[in-house]
């Protein structure tokens, strides 16, 4: 032990003598070393202007999913295009690639991820890499690797480099023994999917790292997120996105959940707004590290009735998928998000009528919709 303490003091003195003036968090899970691949800071990106220099330097992992591209657009407007780096293991579309910095980042490659954080002077990290509920059940080993091992890599790097870390959670973090109507922030959580288990794990590990290492960890439990500019990604709530595409294309929709299945939902603009607001909230305003957020709650039948105001001839049928139905039946029907509204002023903008109107306005004006209007 004296040898370890001596090495720690020597390393600390060496780092402080480099002139950076920054503190170092010693995390026992990973050894702190020097990457053998030294790449100049911002080597592959445009230079940062003076007006952008005071803003956070942001990395978004899993950035080509439903939320990452929209979040990058929002953050670039606020902090400057070159201060927000989008990353994924997939090839981005041209419009995404040319809209701002993009980099390959595999969250299972700890060394590469750490190098990205160091070389690009990252200060905020949004960790969106995850396999969703239905996809995760189809490939549990992969979901375990991505959702849990990847999280451990991110936590260690964030603690070591003093990052502000956001990890989203979900309605899937609750289970059949949780109170469902409404579901409070703090209650029994016993999910029965690998996705839900991994999200409870993320919540608890983030809170542990906050109290153990001082990590500025922040987390929101998202309801089902609905957006017009992304395709369904394998989640149980994705019917609420697919119905709009099918209503416009064919006028028919086959739903895999029962018509009376009530789940909390949110339009993507509200989701992204809440994410930015909680990240910008003063630390002293936060009474917890994981918050519920909510906007609306509806059933497939209620959504179909609202859609039929635009597509009156929509034919809604049901072919219940027992796996996804069982998942939905274990999830909250309504979220209690009173703590978020009290602590940092959360307030949603979109209810069900505004959601449907906005979705159709983005997805285009089909002849059936034009006739209905």
Beta strands, then each sheet from edge to edge (+ up, - down):
strand 1: 58-61
strand 2: 84-88
strand 3: 102-104
strand 4: 124-127
strand 5: 164-167
strand 6: 169-170
strand 7: 216-222
strand 8: 224-226
strand 9: 252-255
strand 10: 263-267
strand 11: 290-292
strand 12: 296-298
strand 13: 315-318
sheet 1: 3+ 2+ 1+ 4+ 5+ 7+ 6+
sheet 2: 3+ 2+ 1+ 4+ 5+ 7+ 11+
sheet 3: 8+ 10+ 12-
sheet 4: 9+ 13+
end
